[in-house]
Amino acid sequence: MTKPHQPWFIRRPIPDEIKRVHLIGIAGSGMGAFACMLQEAGYVVRGSDQNVYPPMSDVLTGRGIEWMEGWAPQHLDWSPDIVIVGNVCRRDNPEATAAEERGIPCVSFPQALSDLFLAKATPVVIAGTHGKTTTTALTSFLLHACGLQPGMLVGGVSRNFDATYLIGRDGAPFVVEGDEYDTAFFDKGPKFLHYRPKLAVLNNIEFDHADIYDDLDEIIENFDRLMDIMGPDTVLFANVDDPLVMERASRIEGRVLSYGFGAQAYLRAIDVTPGPTGCRFTLVRGGETLGTVDSPMAGRHNVWNTLAAFGVGLELGVSFDSLRDAIGGFLGTKKRQEEKGEIGGVLVMDDYAHHPTAIRETLTALKYRYPHRRIWGVYESKSNTARRNIHQDAYAEAFDSADLVLFAKPYVKQDGLADRDKLDVDTLVAEIERRGTPALFRPDVPSILEHLIAETQAGDLVVVMANSGFGGLTQKLLDALSERER
């Protein structure tokens, strides 16, 4: 439940006229993208951060956006009209303190996005534990391809635009990834409460973000809040195959359009056929067969994502034929089943999967897409949830579709996590082997790399799964494979 000492959904007054914007935490992926959005929209933008490094430092410098290393009160001497506070900013941040003392309005990133961009658009909020990035990128691409000129803000790089954002035109749909993570040091509610949903997608609900939520009930409570702000003129696309989603959907005042595989789904996928180029299914809407969809994405989870994206497009007046013709051009997002290269017959793939459900769905999808390849699942538990033993048993089952599994040492943070609460990799390896899949623990990237170079062979698929850079393992593996070939 909401902790009594943690305020949520805090909206602060903003000036009527804003020209100069300062961002605290400008080098984060979301804040850096937002800085570029603001500049493109005509604002003068500067910011500050600690440990600014490529690629974001290069992006900001290349755009002519001035950034300052570290945090100091004098960074505000250029007299910005407003300060946008990133999630990385703590209550005792010198710039946040100085802004308050100088009377410079400070707002959260989600509120700024809402007030400066979403207020002029038709917000389409993509929410749920899994699939947000892909569904946001896919929906934005389809609407763009069909001429709607949407805005977009997504948590990954859309490969069709080689960007994380689109400005869009005023009044057009603006598709935003509805993150359930908290908003700012002064607002511990989820970001998506600020996003003014006109249309929303709720794809699934599971326990995640163990660093800010105590249990699944807290997660559910915040999705309930999202439902409660959806008025009578809103539309929710709800995954009928997830009971927790449908329970939440019953709360909204607006219309609920369900999607999924179940017979009761308003938007239903039938005759689903996975294959080497993705997945084919027939789309039925309200009992009427609309036609066949050939998606370039593999996996059951991507059928859900596609149904939601098509649902948004259809609701906004796009024809089924236009959506069907457009989807073949979708390139996906970086780090989602992203093929990085094939050397000596070994295909190397980068994927963001780190929650056990995402790992299971990804590996199952790849088994269908690459039926003749031996699949290596290489995994680093780095997220605040993955480092804990909350999903210890689920992780053991998640790798069933892999042929071999390699685990890195769980990422170590100085956050006081007790040993009894940590993921037990030795037990996990033993359980995966008991289930019939060879599994090994290797303590670091060099030892993982050494093992892969010694054991991989032509026809293998190595899937590097992590929500971070994994010590550059993907590129290091490609380089080492090239050296092995020579």
N, C-alpha and C positions, 0 to 999 in steps of 0.2 A: 504494500500500500504506500501511498505518498507519505514520506517521513515528515513528521510535524515540524522539524527544523529546516526543511528544504522547500522554499517557495517554488511555485511552478506557474507557467504562463504569465510571465511578467512582460507587459508592454509599456514602453516608456515614450513620452512625447518626443516628436522629432520636429526640427525647424520647418517652417513653410517653404523656405528657399534653401537649397543645399547645392553648393558648387564644389566644395573641397572636402574630401573624405579621407580619413586616416584609419587604417586597419591594423589592429593589434593581433599578430599571428598571421601575417600576410603570406608566409611561405608554405602554409598548409595547402594540401591539394584543393580543398573546397574554398578556402579563403583566397588563395591565389587566383583560382578561376573567377571568383566573385570580383576581385580587383580588376581583372581584365574586362569583365562584364560592365562594371561601373565606368571604366575608361571609355569603352566602346559606346556607352550610352551618353557620354559627354561630360562626365565628372572629372575633376582633377584628383588624382589618386596617389597617395603615398602610404607607407606602412612600415612595420618593424616586426622583427622576429629573432629568435635565437637559432643558431646553427642553420643558416640559410645556405643551401647547396643545390647543385643541379639535380633535376632539370628545372625546378621552379625558379631558381635564381636566374637562369638563362632566359626563361620565359618572361619574367618581370623586366629584366634589363633590356631584352629585345623589344619589348613593348614601350620602353621609355618610362616605366613605372619606378619611381625612386623607392628603394627600400633601405632600411637602416638596421644594422646588426645590433642585437640586444635590445633591452628595454630601458628607456631613460626619460625623465620628464622633458628634457630639452627637445626630444623628438616631436613634441607638440608645438614648438615655437613657431611653426609656420601657420598657426591659427586655423586649423580645420574647422568646418562648420559642424561636423559630427564625427564621432569615433565609433567604429564597429568593432565589437569585442568578440574575438574568436574563442572557440571552446578551450583552446590551450591556455587562455588567460586566466590566471588565478586572482582571487580577491585582493591580494597584496601586490599585484603587478604595479610597478612604479608609474606606468603611463595611465593605467585605469584610475589610479589614485589622483594623479595630477589632473586628469581630465575632469574628475569630479570637483576638485578644488578650484579649477579655473571656470567651472560652469559650462564646459563643453558637453553637449548631450552625448550620452553613451547608450548604444542599443546593441542587441545581439545580432549576429549574422542572420538567423531566420527571420527576425522582425524586419531587418533592413531589406532582405529579399522580398518579403511580403509587401512592405510599404512602397518600395521603389519600383518593383517590377510586377508582382502578382496582382496588385490593386488595379492595374491597367489591362489585365488579361483575363482569360478564362482558365483558372488553375485546374490542372489535372494532377492529382497527387497519387503517386504510386507507393503503396505501403505494404508491409509484411516482413517477416523475418528473412525470407529468401526471395531472390529473383528481382529485387528492386532495380538494380542497375541495368540488367538486360531488358526488363520490361519498359523502363524509362527510355532507354536508347532506342528500342524497337518502336515504341509508340511515337516517339519524336520523329524517327526516320520515316515511318509510314505517313504521318501527317504532312511532313515536309515533301515527300515524294508525290503526295496527292494535292499539293498546292496550297496548304493552309498556312504556311509560313509560321510555324510554331516557335515559341521559346522553349528552352530546355536547360535544366541544370541536373547533372547526373554525377554519381559518385565514382565513375570510371571514365576512361577515354572512349567515346564513340568512334569507331574506326571509319564510319561513313563521313564524319565531319572532322576527324582527327582533332576532336575538341571535347571538352566537358560541358560546354554551354552553347546556347544559341540565344541571341537577343529576342528574335521574333518581332512581329509587328504588333502595335497596340490593338487590343481587342481579340487577338488570336489566342488559341489554346497555348498555355505555358505548362509543359510537362516537367514536374519536379519530383525527384526522388525523396519520398517522405520518410526521413530517418527517425527512428524511435529513440536515438541517443539523446542525452540531455543537451540543453540549449546554451547555457552560459553559467558562470559562477553564481550569478544572481537569479537564475531561472533553471530549476532542475526538472522542468517538464520536457517532454519530447519535442524535437524541432517541428514535427509535422502539425502541431497545434496552431502554428503561426501561418499556415499556408493557404487558408481560405478555400478549402476544396469545393469546387463546383461539380467536378467528377472525381471519383477516387476509386482506386483498386486496392483491395485487401486480399493478398495472395495466400498467406499462411501465417500461423502464429505458433512459435515455439519459444523455449527459454533461450535467451542469449544476453550478452552484455552483463555478465555477472559482476562486473566492477561497479555498476550503478543500480542494478535490480537484484533484490534478494531472492526472488523466486518467480515462477510463472504467473502467479496471481498479480504481481506488480506490473508485469508486461501486459496482461489482460486488462488491468485497470486503465492503462494509458491508451490502449486501442479503443476501449469503451469511450474515453474522452474524445477521441477522434470522431467516433460515431455520433456522439452527442452534439458536436458542433455542426453537423450536416443538416441543414434546414430542409424545408419542404420542396425547394426547387433544385435539390441536388440529386446526383445519381451515384450509387455505389455498385461497383462490379465486385462480387464476392465469390470466392472459390468454394463451390458447393461440396467439394471433396474433403474439406477441412471443417470438422464440426465446430471448432472454436471460432472460426471465421463466421460461420452461419449464426452462431449464438450472438456474436457482436452485431451482426448485420440487422438483427431484429430490433435494434435500438434506434435506427435512424428514422427521421421524419420523411426523407425523400424516397425515391424509388430504389429498389434492390434488383439488380440484374445478375443472376447467378451464372457461373461458367464452370466447366469441368467435364469429367467423364460420366458422372452419374446421370441416370435417366431423367432426373428432375431438373437438370441444368437448363436454363434458358438458352445459353450458348454452349452447345455440346460438341465434343469431338468424338466421332465414331470412326470405325474402320481405320484405326491408327496403325501405320506401317513404318517402322524404323528402317533406315537404310544407310548406305555409305555416303549419301549426300545430305543427310539430315533426317527429315521425318515427313510423311504424308498422312493427312487425315481429311475426313469429310466434316465440314462445319454445318451444324443444324442450329437454326435460330427459331425458338418458339415452335418447334415441331416441323418447321419448313427447312428442307435441305437447300443450302445456299450453293454448295459446290465443294470442290477439292482444293485443299491448301497444301502446297509444297514448300515446307519451311526448310531453310538451310541450317537450322539448328537441331541438334540431336537431343533426345531425352524427354521423358515424361514431363519433367519440370518445365521444359521449354514449350511444350504444348500448352500448359497452363499460361505461361507468359504470353504466348501468341494469341490465345483466346482472349485474354484481357486486353491486349493491344488492339485486336480487331474490334472488340466490343466498344472501346473508346472511339475508334474511327467511325464505326457504324452509327454510334449515338451522335456524333458530330456531323453526320450527313454525308460521309464518304461512302461510296458504293462498295459492295463486296468485290466486284470485279476489279476495281482500282486497287484495293488492298491486296487482293490475291496477286495481281500483276506486279505490285511493288515489292512484295516481301522477298522475292528472289535476289534483290539487290542488297539485302541487309548483310553487312559485314561483321556484325557483332561488336563486342567491346573488348578492349585489351584485358588480358588475364581472365577471360572466360572461354575455356576450350580454345585458346589461341595457339595455333601452330607456329612455333618459332623457327623451325628449320628441320631438315632431314639430311643427315650426313652418314654415309656408309649404311644406309637402310634403317638407321635409328631415327625415328621421329620424336622430336622434343616438343612438349606442349606446356604452356603456362596456364594455371587456373587458380582462381581466387578461393576455391573451396577450402573451408577450415572448420565449419560446423559439421557434425557427423551426417546430418541429413543431406547437406550439399555435397559432401564427399560421396555418399552412397549413390545419389542421383547422377552425379557426374560420371562416376566409374561405370555405372550400369549403362548410361547412354553411350559411353565410349566402347563398351563391349559390343553393342549392336552396330555402332558405326565402323568399328575396325575389327571385325570378327576373326580375322586371320593374324592379328598382331598379339604378341605377348605384352601385357600391360604392366608396367611398373608404376606403383603408387608411391611417390616420394613426398613425405609430409613433414612440415614443421608446425608444432603447436605453439603459436605465438600470441594469439588474441587473449584477452583477459578471461574469456570463457574457456578457450581451448587449453589453457595452462592448468585449469582446475579439473578435478575428478568428477565433476557434475555429470558428464557424459561418458564416463569410463566404459560402461557396458555398450553404449551405442557406438562408440568408436570401433570396438571389436567387430561389430557387424557391418560397419560402413565400408570396409575394404573387401567384402566378399567377392566383388567383381574384378578385383585386381588379381594378377597372376603372381606378383611378387611385391613386397612392401618394404620400404626403407623409412625409418623414423630418425629424425634429428633430435638432439637434446632439446627439451622444451625451453623456450626462451626464458631467461632469468631477468626479473625486474626487482628493483629494491622497493617492493610494495608491501612487505611484511606477510606475504602469503605463507601460511603455515604448511609444513611438510605434509601433514595429514590431509590437507586439502588439495594437494598437487596431483596432476595426472601421473599415474604410475605406468611409465613406458615399459618397464620390464614385464609387468603383469599383462599389459596390453599386447606386447609382442607374443607372449606365450599363449594368450587366448586366441589371437589371430591364427597362429600356427595350429592350435587345437581345432580350429574351424576349417583347416585344410589349405591355408595360404602361407607359403614361406614368408617369414618376416624377420627383419634384422634391425637392431638399433646401432646407429653410428653417431658418435658424439659431436661431430662438427662437419662443416661443408667440405673441407679437404678429404676427410675419410669417406664421406658419401660419394664424392666425385671419383675417388680412387676405386671404390667398389663398382660404380657404374661403368667406368672405363674398362675394368677387368672383366665384367660379366655381361654387359649388353652385347647384342648381336643383331645382324640385319633382320628386319621384321619386327623389332621391338618398338613399343611406344612408351616413352618416359613422361609421366605426368607429374610436373612439379607443382605441388599444392601448398599454398600459403597465402595469408592476407598481407604479406609484406614482400620485400625483395629477396628473402631467404639467402642473404649473403651473396647475391649475384650468381646463384647456382646455375640458373638456366643458361646464361651466356657463357659461364665457365665450362659447362658441359659441352656446349656447341663448339667452343674453342678446342677443348680436349679431344672431342671426336674428330675434328679436322686434323689435329696433330696425329691422332692414331691412324687416320687414313693415309697420311703422308709417310 
